[in-house]
Amino acid sequence: MTDDARGWAPRLKGVVRRVIPERQVILRTEGETRYIRLTTGVQLAVVAGWLAVAGWVGFATVGYYTQGTMILAKNQAIDRSRHAYRKLLDQVSDYQLSIVGITRDLKETEAHLRRLFSQNEALKQDLTSTAVALRTSEVERSRIASSRVALGDQLELLGSELRQITGKNNALEAHIGTLRRHLETIEAEKAEIAAERAALDDRMWALHNDLEASNSKVALLQNNVRALKGDLRTVILERSAIASDNDGLHGQLSALRRTLEEERDLHRTELRRISDRAQQNIRTVEEVIRRTGLKLDTIVPLPNKELMGQGGPFVPYHPDMRTDDEDDDTLRGSLNQRLERWSKLQGVFVALPLVSPLSDYRITSRYGPRVDPFNGRTAMHDGLDMAGPYKQPVTSTADGEVAFAGRRSRYGRVVEIDHGHGLMTRYAHLAKITVRRGEAVKLGRTIGLLGSSGRSSGPHVHYEVRYNGKALNPAKFLKAGSYVQSKEVN
């Protein structure tokens, strides 16, 4: 070690002794005087301890405020998720309405197609009857043609007979004598032949008129057939167009169904994520409440509808029997229950006094049985005695309303804050009160200054936590606050 180093050490010790000289505390008790010696080293150790505790408390306070900001941001995210969920429900309703409209249009198209098919069948029947009539006309026409041929043959035969008769007449002129005997007979036969010929002429004229009528009817039937063929082609084209439109509508419906299914899958995934996050937050807050010593089923009871009573006959169930509507209803029911539970727990969680009322303190007396500092007898201590610098700010440990602010025997100047849900905190032995009864206070609000009023042996704050009038151990609430800082409540 150099001379400079050996010279600096005594000078540094001298400076420390001048800044923090040795002190003595004089205590008088029942006429006796005692002296407590506080060396420079002890004072340095106390100052270092205070600095460490102050740094830790400051870090914990900043972490708690940061945690509060994160909780607020997560609550806002939950609100946005709820808004998106309601918007998604509206979109699903719109999709359902559009699908109902498309289904109605498809039914109307199917009815129109059925009518067209019925008309097509009627046209087919008309065409069949027309074809039958046409075949009948063709048969009649063939029969008339056969009759004409037969008549021609008969006329040809009559001509031949007439030529034979003429030859016979020539021959008879030579044999006039012989033919006279047969003249009357021949004249009679000739008259009969003339009558038969006139009858055949009338018959031929009637057959000609019938043939003209049949030709007109055949032409009319042909025109009707051509018109029916044109209508049939039009119907076939319209049917093809309707079938094409129907295929397009089926494609659109399939696309809409796929889109709706994808939206439902995304919706279910989001519901499961929100439900799992809510369940995680519920478990964290419930663990915090349990760590404070409060009975969870008393301060935040479960509703009757969430009690786990179950029963009924056994009915086998296959997963294929499950429907999407059942999954959605189950998810929505579970999410609604968890959000309702989270809302109730959040209200209680905000009311929990999980931080210290002092930023610089040391615990001089804990909760539970202790030896009374004034009479030396064993007594029940309902809170924590937290000593610190005189007139240090005392802050509210949770949101609430000032239920009492004033003097009370044994407590001196005292402030009581009602946090709701049966929770109340008490801050006693204050040097000054800075709030009024009925005033609303937030977490961290200064409500008074640390003092030693009332039944007190020195500057400190007597801090109590009560639930429905019963004193609880504040140290458990402070430990629960430390647990909150180690967890992320979203």
C-alpha positions in Angstrom: 0.0 0.0 0.0 1.3 3.4 -1.0 1.7 6.4 1.3 -1.1 8.2 -0.6 -3.5 5.3 0.0 -2.5 5.2 3.7 -3.1 8.9 4.0 -6.5 8.8 2.3 -8.0 6.2 4.7 -7.7 8.3 7.9 -9.0 11.4 6.1 -12.0 9.5 4.8 -12.7 8.1 8.3 -12.5 11.6 9.7 -14.9 12.9 7.1 -17.4 10.1 7.9 -17.1 10.7 11.7 -17.7 14.5 11.2 -20.8 13.8 8.9 -22.2 11.0 11.0 -20.8 11.5 14.6 -21.5 9.0 17.3 -24.9 9.5 19.0 -26.5 8.5 22.2 -30.2 8.0 22.8 -31.4 8.7 26.3 -34.4 6.7 27.5 -36.2 7.5 30.8 -38.5 4.8 32.2 -40.1 5.1 35.6 -37.3 7.3 36.9 -34.5 5.3 35.5 -32.3 6.6 32.7 -30.7 4.4 30.1 -28.3 5.3 27.3 -28.2 3.6 24.0 -25.0 4.2 22.0 -25.3 4.5 18.2 -21.8 4.2 16.7 -20.9 5.6 13.3 -20.9 2.0 11.8 -24.3 1.2 13.2 -25.7 4.5 11.7 -24.1 3.7 8.4 -25.6 0.2 8.4 -29.1 1.7 9.3 -28.7 4.3 6.5 -27.6 1.6 4.0 -30.6 -0.6 5.1 -33.0 2.3 4.7 -31.6 3.1 1.3 -31.9 -0.6 0.2 -35.5 -0.8 1.5 -36.4 2.5 -0.1 -35.0 1.3 -3.4 -36.8 -1.9 -3.2 -40.1 -0.2 -2.3 -39.6 2.3 -5.1 -39.0 -0.5 -7.6 -42.0 -2.4 -6.3 -44.2 0.7 -6.6 -43.1 1.4 -10.1 -43.7 -2.2 -11.0 -47.2 -2.1 -9.5 -48.1 1.1 -11.4 -46.7 -0.5 -14.6 -48.8 -3.6 -13.8 -51.9 -1.4 -13.4 -51.2 0.2 -16.8 -50.8 -3.2 -18.4 -54.1 -4.4 -16.7 -55.8 -1.3 -18.2 -54.4 -2.0 -21.6 -55.5 -5.7 -21.5 -59.0 -4.6 -20.4 -59.2 -2.3 -23.4 -58.0 -5.2 -25.5 -60.8 -7.4 -24.1 -63.3 -4.6 -24.9 -62.0 -4.5 -28.4 -62.3 -8.2 -28.7 -65.9 -8.0 -27.4 -66.7 -5.4 -30.1 -65.0 -7.5 -32.8 -67.1 -10.5 -31.5 -70.3 -8.6 -31.8 -69.3 -7.3 -35.3 -68.5 -10.9 -36.3 -71.9 -12.0 -35.0 -73.5 -9.3 -37.2 -71.5 -10.5 -40.2 -72.6 -14.2 -39.5 -76.2 -13.0 -39.4 -75.8 -11.2 -42.7 -74.3 -14.4 -44.2 -77.2 -16.4 -42.9 -79.7 -14.0 -44.4 -77.9 -14.0 -47.8 -77.8 -17.8 -47.7 -81.6 -17.9 -46.9 -82.2 -15.5 -49.9 -80.0 -17.7 -52.2 -81.9 -20.8 -51.0 -85.2 -19.1 -51.7 -84.0 -18.1 -55.2 -82.9 -21.7 -55.9 -86.3 -22.9 -54.9 -88.0 -20.4 -57.2 -85.6 -21.5 -60.0 -86.4 -25.1 -59.3 -90.2 -24.4 -59.5 -89.7 -22.5 -62.8 -87.7 -25.5 -64.2 -90.5 -27.8 -63.1 -93.0 -25.7 -64.9 -90.8 -25.7 -68.0 -90.5 -29.5 -67.8 -94.3 -29.8 -67.6 -94.7 -27.5 -70.6 -92.0 -29.6 -72.4 -94.0 -32.8 -71.6 -97.2 -31.2 -72.9 -95.4 -30.2 -76.1 -94.0 -33.7 -76.5 -97.6 -35.1 -76.2 -98.9 -32.6 -78.7 -96.0 -33.5 -81.1 -96.8 -37.2 -80.6 -100.5 -36.7 -81.4 -99.6 -34.5 -84.4 -97.2 -37.2 -85.7 -99.9 -39.9 -85.2 -102.3 -37.7 -87.2 -99.7 -37.1 -89.8 -99.1 -40.8 -90.2 -102.9 -41.3 -90.4 -103.0 -38.7 -93.2 -100.1 -40.5 -95.0 -102.0 -43.8 -94.8 -105.1 -42.1 -96.2 -103.1 -40.5 -98.9 -101.6 -43.8 -99.8 -105.0 -45.4 -99.9 -106.3 -42.6 -102.2 -103.4 -43.0 -104.5 -104.1 -46.8 -104.6 -107.7 -46.0 -105.4 -106.7 -43.7 -108.2 -104.4 -46.4 -109.6 -107.3 -48.9 -109.4 -109.6 -46.4 -111.1 -107.1 -45.8 -113.9 -106.8 -49.6 -114.4 -110.6 -49.8 -114.5 -110.7 -46.9 -117.0 -108.1 -48.5 -119.1 -110.1 -51.7 -119.0 -113.2 -49.8 -120.0 -111.4 -48.2 -122.9 -110.3 -51.6 -124.0 -113.8 -52.9 -123.7 -115.1 -49.8 -125.6 -112.6 -50.5 -128.4 -113.8 -54.1 -128.5 -117.4 -52.9 -128.6 -116.5 -50.5 -131.4 -115.0 -53.4 -133.3 -118.1 -55.5 -132.6 -120.3 -52.6 -133.8 -118.3 -52.5 -137.1 -118.7 -56.2 -137.3 -122.4 -55.9 -136.4 -123.0 -53.4 -139.1 -121.9 -56.1 -141.5 -124.2 -58.4 -139.7 -127.0 -55.9 -139.1 -129.6 -58.5 -139.1 -127.9 -60.5 -136.3 -127.1 -57.4 -134.2 -130.7 -56.0 -134.3 -131.7 -58.8 -132.1 -129.1 -57.8 -129.6 -129.4 -53.9 -130.1 -131.7 -53.3 -127.2 -129.5 -55.4 -125.0 -126.4 -53.4 -126.1 -128.2 -50.1 -125.6 -129.2 -51.1 -122.2 -125.6 -52.1 -121.4 -124.3 -48.8 -122.9 -126.7 -46.8 -120.7 -125.5 -48.8 -117.7 -121.9 -48.1 -118.6 -122.6 -44.4 -119.0 -124.2 -44.3 -115.6 -121.3 -46.2 -114.1 -118.9 -43.8 -115.8 -120.7 -40.7 -114.4 -120.7 -42.3 -111.0 -116.9 -43.0 -111.4 -116.4 -39.3 -112.4 -118.3 -38.1 -109.3 -116.3 -40.5 -107.2 -113.0 -39.3 -108.7 -114.0 -35.6 -108.1 -114.8 -36.4 -104.5 -111.5 -38.2 -104.1 -109.7 -35.2 -105.6 -111.4 -32.8 -103.2 -110.5 -35.2 -100.3 -106.9 -35.3 -101.5 -106.6 -31.5 -101.6 -108.0 -31.2 -98.1 -105.5 -33.8 -96.9 -102.7 -31.9 -98.6 -103.8 -28.7 -96.8 -104.0 -30.5 -93.5 -100.6 -32.0 -94.0 -99.1 -28.6 -94.8 -100.7 -27.2 -91.7 -99.3 -30.0 -89.6 -95.9 -29.5 -91.0 -96.0 -25.8 -90.1 -97.1 -26.8 -86.6 -94.2 -29.3 -86.3 -91.7 -26.7 -87.5 -93.1 -24.2 -84.9 -92.9 -26.9 -82.2 -89.4 -27.7 -83.1 -88.4 -24.0 -82.8 -90.1 -23.8 -79.4 -88.4 -27.0 -78.3 -85.0 -25.6 -79.3 -85.8 -22.3 -77.4 -86.8 -24.4 -74.3 -83.6 -26.5 -74.6 -81.4 -23.3 -74.8 -83.2 -21.7 -71.9 -82.8 -24.9 -69.9 -79.1 -24.9 -70.6 -78.8 -21.3 -69.6 -80.7 -22.0 -66.4 -78.5 -25.0 -65.7 -75.4 -22.9 -66.2 -76.8 -20.2 -63.8 -77.7 -22.9 -61.4 -74.1 -24.2 -61.5 -72.8 -20.7 -60.9 -75.2 -20.2 -57.9 -74.0 -23.6 -56.5 -70.4 -22.5 -56.9 -71.2 -19.1 -55.1 -73.1 -21.0 -52.4 -70.1 -23.4 -51.9 -67.7 -20.4 -51.7 -70.0 -18.7 -49.2 -70.2 -21.8 -47.1 -66.4 -22.2 -47.1 -66.0 -18.5 -46.2 -68.6 -18.9 -43.4 -66.9 -22.0 -42.1 -63.5 -20.2 -42.1 -65.1 -17.3 -40.2 -66.6 -19.8 -37.8 -63.3 -21.4 -37.2 -61.6 -18.1 -36.7 -64.5 -17.1 -34.4 -64.1 -20.3 -32.4 -60.4 -19.9 -32.1 -60.7 -16.3 -30.9 -63.4 -17.4 -28.4 -61.2 -20.1 -27.1 -58.2 -17.8 -26.8 -60.2 -15.1 -24.9 -61.8 -17.8 -22.7 -58.4 -19.3 -21.8 -56.9 -15.9 -21.1 -59.9 -15.0 -18.9 -59.6 -18.3 -17.1 -55.9 -17.7 -16.5 -56.6 -14.2 -15.1 -59.4 -15.7 -12.9 -57.0 -18.3 -11.5 -54.3 -15.6 -10.8 -56.7 -13.3 -9.0 -58.3 -16.1 -7.1 -54.8 -17.2 -5.9 -54.1 -13.5 -4.9 -57.3 -13.5 -2.9 -56.5 -16.8 -1.2 -53.0 -15.5 -0.3 -54.6 -12.6 1.5 -56.4 -15.0 3.8 -59.9 -14.1 2.5 -62.3 -16.9 1.8 -62.9 -16.9 -1.9 -66.4 -18.5 -1.7 -67.4 -15.8 0.8 -66.1 -12.6 -0.8 -66.8 -13.7 -4.5 -69.3 -16.5 -4.3 -70.2 -18.5 -7.4 -73.7 -18.0 -8.8 -76.2 -20.8 -8.4 -76.2 -21.5 -12.1 -72.4 -22.3 -12.0 -72.7 -24.8 -9.1 -71.4 -28.1 -10.3 -74.4 -30.4 -9.6 -74.7 -33.0 -12.4 -76.8 -36.1 -13.1 -79.3 -37.8 -15.4 -79.5 -41.1 -17.4 -76.6 -42.4 -19.5 -77.1 -41.8 -23.2 -74.3 -42.9 -25.6 -72.9 -40.1 -27.7 -70.7 -40.2 -30.8 -68.6 -37.2 -31.8 -70.3 -37.2 -35.3 -73.5 -36.3 -33.6 -72.1 -32.9 -32.5 -73.0 -29.8 -34.5 -71.3 -26.5 -35.0 -74.1 -24.7 -33.3 -73.5 -26.9 -30.2 -69.8 -26.0 -30.2 -70.6 -22.2 -30.7 -73.2 -22.3 -27.9 -70.8 -24.1 -25.6 -68.0 -21.7 -26.3 -70.2 -18.6 -25.9 -71.7 -20.0 -22.7 -68.3 -20.8 -21.2 -66.9 -17.4 -22.2 -69.9 -15.5 -20.8 -69.5 -17.3 -17.5 -65.8 -16.7 -17.3 -66.1 -13.0 -18.3 -68.9 -12.6 -15.7 -66.6 -14.3 -13.1 -63.6 -12.1 -14.1 -65.7 -8.9 -13.8 -66.7 -9.8 -10.3 -63.1 -10.8 -9.3 -61.7 -7.7 -11.0 -64.0 -5.5 -8.8 -62.7 -7.3 -5.7 -59.1 -7.2 -6.9 -59.1 -3.4 -7.3 -60.4 -3.1 -3.7 -57.6 -5.3 -2.2 -55.0 -3.3 -0.3 -51.9 -5.0 -1.7 -49.3 -2.2 -1.2 -47.6 -0.6 1.8 -49.0 2.8 3.1 -45.3 4.0 3.5 -42.4 4.2 1.1 -39.8 4.2 3.9 -40.5 2.0 6.9 -39.5 -0.9 9.0 -41.9 -3.2 10.8 -41.6 -2.8 14.6 -44.5 -5.0 15.6 -46.3 -7.7 13.6 -49.9 -8.9 13.6 -50.9 -11.4 16.4 -50.2 -11.8 20.1 -47.4 -9.6 21.5 -46.1 -8.1 24.8 -47.7 -4.7 25.2 -45.0 -2.0 25.2 -46.6 0.0 28.0 -47.8 -2.6 30.6 -45.7 -5.6 29.6 -48.7 -7.9 29.4 -49.6 -10.2 26.5 -52.2 -8.6 24.2 -53.6 -9.2 20.7 -52.2 -6.8 18.1 -54.7 -6.4 15.2 -52.3 -4.8 12.7 -48.7 -3.9 11.7 -46.7 -1.2 13.4 -44.6 0.4 10.6 -42.0 2.9 11.8 -40.4 5.5 9.6 -39.3 9.2 9.4 -41.5 11.6 11.2 -44.2 13.3 9.0 -43.5 10.9 6.1 -46.6 10.8 3.7 -49.0 8.0 4.5 -50.9 6.8 1.3 -54.1 4.9 0.6 -53.4 1.2 -0.2 -56.4 0.8 -2.5 -59.3 2.8 -4.1 -62.1 3.6 -1.7 -64.0 6.2 0.3 -63.0 7.8 3.6 -65.3 6.4 6.3 -63.7 8.2 9.3 -61.1 10.9 9.7 -60.5 12.3 13.2 -59.3 11.4 16.7 -60.0 8.2 18.6 -58.8 7.1 22.0 -55.7 4.9 21.9 -55.5 5.4 18.1 -54.9 9.2 18.2 -55.4 10.7 14.8 -56.8 8.0 12.6 -58.2 7.5 9.0 -60.4 4.7 8.0 -61.1 3.9 4.3 -63.9 1.7 3.1 -62.8 -0.1 -0.1 -66.1 -1.9 -0.7 -66.8 -5.7 -0.6 -66.6 -5.6 3.2 -62.9 -4.5 3.1 -61.6 -1.6 5.3 -58.1 -0.2 6.1 -57.2 1.8 9.2 -54.2 4.2 9.6 -53.6 5.3 13.2 -51.2 7.5 15.3 -51.0 10.1 12.4 -49.4 13.5 12.9 -51.8 15.2 10.5 -54.9 14.1 8.5 -55.2 15.5 4.9 -58.6 14.0 3.9 -62.2 14.4 5.0 -64.9 11.9 5.7 -66.9 10.9 2.5 -64.0 11.9 0.2 -63.2 9.4 -2.6 -59.5 8.4 -2.6 -57.4 6.6 -5.2 -54.6 4.1 -4.7 -51.4 6.0 -3.6 -53.3 9.2 -2.5 -51.7 10.9 0.6 -54.2 10.7 3.5 -52.0 11.9 6.3 -48.5 12.3 7.8 -46.7 9.7 9.9 -46.7 10.7 13.6 -47.0 9.4 17.2 -50.4 10.6 18.4 -52.5 8.5 20.8 -51.2 5.5 22.7 -47.8 5.4 20.9 -44.2 5.0 22.0 -42.7 6.7 18.9 -43.3 7.8 15.3 -45.0 5.0 13.4 -48.3 4.0 11.6 -50.5 1.4 13.1 -51.9 -0.2 9.9 -54.9 -2.6 9.9 -56.9 -4.5 7.3 -60.5 -5.6 8.2 -63.1 -7.7 6.4 -66.7 -7.3 7.7 -65.3 -5.9 10.9 -62.8 -8.8 11.5 -59.1 -8.0 11.6 -56.9 -9.8 9.1 -53.1 -10.0 8.9 -51.9 -7.1 6.7 -48.6 -8.9 6.0 -50.5 -11.5 3.9 -51.9 -8.7 1.7 -48.4 -7.3 1.2 -47.1 -10.8 0.3 -50.0 -11.2 -2.1 -49.0 -7.9 -3.7 -45.5 -9.3 -4.2 -47.1 -12.3 -5.9 -49.1 -10.0 -8.2 -45.8 -8.4 -9.3 -44.5 -11.8 -10.2 -47.5 -12.6 -12.3 -49.0 -10.9 -15.4 -52.7 -10.3 -15.1 -54.0 -9.5 -18.6 
